[in-house]
Amino acid sequence: MFKESVKICGLNAKQIEENLAPLKGKGVDFDVKENCLDALITMSSDSLDKTMFETIKSRVYNAFSEQVYCSFDESLQNLAGKLLKMNGKTLAVAESLTGGEICSRLTEVAGISENFFEGIVCYNRSSKINRLGVPKQVLGEYGAVSRETAYAMVEGLVKPPVDIGLATTGLAGPTGDEGKPVGLVYIAVGSGEYITVFEKRLAGTRNEIRRAASNLALFYLVRYLRGDILML
């Protein structure tokens, strides 16, 4: 029997099943476990030979090429911790809607203190101004939930000894604000001239949106550390 797993981030269970549909009935069984856009896909077969199993596995990887982050069952925070250490980089995190969840998950990783400098929960507009130096005019013109604010939050983080900043801002509900809808999220990662901001529209309960945003933030950090963030 052949059995392998792949971790992906960015799609819900329904979207994953739709992508797997063309591969169903070809001798491979698929088990999908998805939690707020972070998913484990396990492939198994007791009827195919190794060559055919590898062919189906390759087609799975191709189907999820932009979402794959690990070829075995590894958590996003553990992988991020390993990559930070491997790259010799120091990280700082600023969280608004995620409220410290990213930092909590990162500090689950043993030895992360070597590469994790600080985490700031800047939930209030004044905190974004006073703690991170987000310009008042940016908040006034674009709002706290905006691409521009997320970018400025990372800029405020990246000062020696910090090499990389990661920031989240958005609306988890139950109501919108600034004329913007629940589920609108901005995630920024990078440093210097290489800060990328991702806009996402997430669905679910308040805490499901917050969890999905945390998962995506760690996923984008992993992709950034691997040097392929521009592929997204």
Secondary structure, DSSP 8 states (H G I E B T S, - for coil): -EEEEEEEES--HHHHHHHHGGGTTSS-EEEEEEETTEEEEEEEESSS-HHHHHHHHHHHHHHTTTTEEESSS--HHHHHHHHHHHHT--EEEEESTTTTHHHHHHTTSTTGGGTEEEEEE--SHHHHHHHH---HHHHHHH-SSSHHHHHHHHHHH--TT--EEEEEEE--SSS-BTTB-TTEEEEEEEETTEEEEEEEE--SSHHHHHHHHHHHHHHHHHHHHHT-GGG-
